[in-house]
């Protein structure tokens, strides 16, 4: 059992969250701007900070800058948990930097597969399309060219890592000027008392249920369309996001 405690330990280490959001793309890049990206970032920063995470925000990075950031972050100390959010246009296996360059999720995950991250919970939230299952207008985070992004990242996910995608393979993820249904629902759940002692996989199950059964797209073209998040986990222990239990954390090997 691993509890995510927000306070620093005696070594000065704390749980960390890194938010990478691409809302504006470089001139000449044929990807629509994402007007709800800043709303998501603000909500996540507020919610995760209140849970005791040290939150770093990075906006509109290029593909290479995203790679460089996560390679560096994977070597920094963390107490119990590292949480990352990647929000951009995407296709299966990748998200896009502000320069339109595809960033392979498999490479991002591999950065965290090393000794200093052993025994730490690693959680990734991916707000991006994974295909063109929905029309690729301004309401969805999709892209036109998927030729470089057909590689599946699943085999590269390290032990003690959970990856929660906004949508299932092959489908689009909805974005609204007020924020994405996936990330906004995640923040809402973490604010509710009933969810504060849930183990991570149970929390993500509630997230999937709420997105799938309470959200429905509106409008002439996409009216009635739904979104179904997808969880990939290689966790070997129970993880409690709010770490509110009084005893010190222990690890349950399964």
C-alpha positions, 0 to 999 in steps of 0.5 A: 500500500502506497499513500501519496503524502503531500508533505516533504519528508526528512530529505526534502522530497515531495510528490511531484506533478508535471503538467504539459499542455499544448494549446497554441501551435506554431505558425504553419502547423496544421493543427487547430488551437485548443481553447480549453487547454488553459482551463484544464491547467488551472483546474489541475494546478489548483486541485493537485496543489491542495493535495500537496503535490509540487506542481510544475506547468509547461505550456506550448513546448515543442516536441524536442522540448517535451522529450527533454523535459521528461528525461530531466524529470525522470531523474529528479527526486520524488517522495512517493508519486510522480504524476504527469499530464500530457494534453495536446492533439494526438494519434495512437501512440503519440501526442504533438508538440507545438511545432507539430512534431509527434512525441512518442509516449513509449519514449516518455514512459521509458525515461522512468524505467530506471533504478531511481524510480523503482518503488515510486508510483508513476501516473500519466494522464493523456488528454489527446485523441488516439484516432479519428473515431470522431470528426476531427473538428475544433471540438476534438483533439485530433490530427490529420496525419497519423503515419508516424504515430501507429506504434503502441506504447504499452510494452514500454510502460514501467512497473508501478506505472498507471496510464489513464487515456482520455479515450479508447484506441482509435477514438477522439477525445473531446475538448471544450473552451471550458476544458476537457471532459476527462481532466475536468472530471478528474479534478471534480472527483478529487474535490469530493469527500467520497473519493478521498480515500479511494485506491487509485484503480478505484478512483480511475474506475469512477472517473471512467464511469462518470465520463462515460455515463454523464457526458454527451456531446452536443451540436449538429455534427457530434451531438450524442457522441460519447467518450470512454477513458481507458486505463492501462496499469502495471501497478504492483501495490495499492496506491492511495492518492490523498494519503489521508490514512494516519499510519505511515505508508507500507507496501503490499507486494502482489 
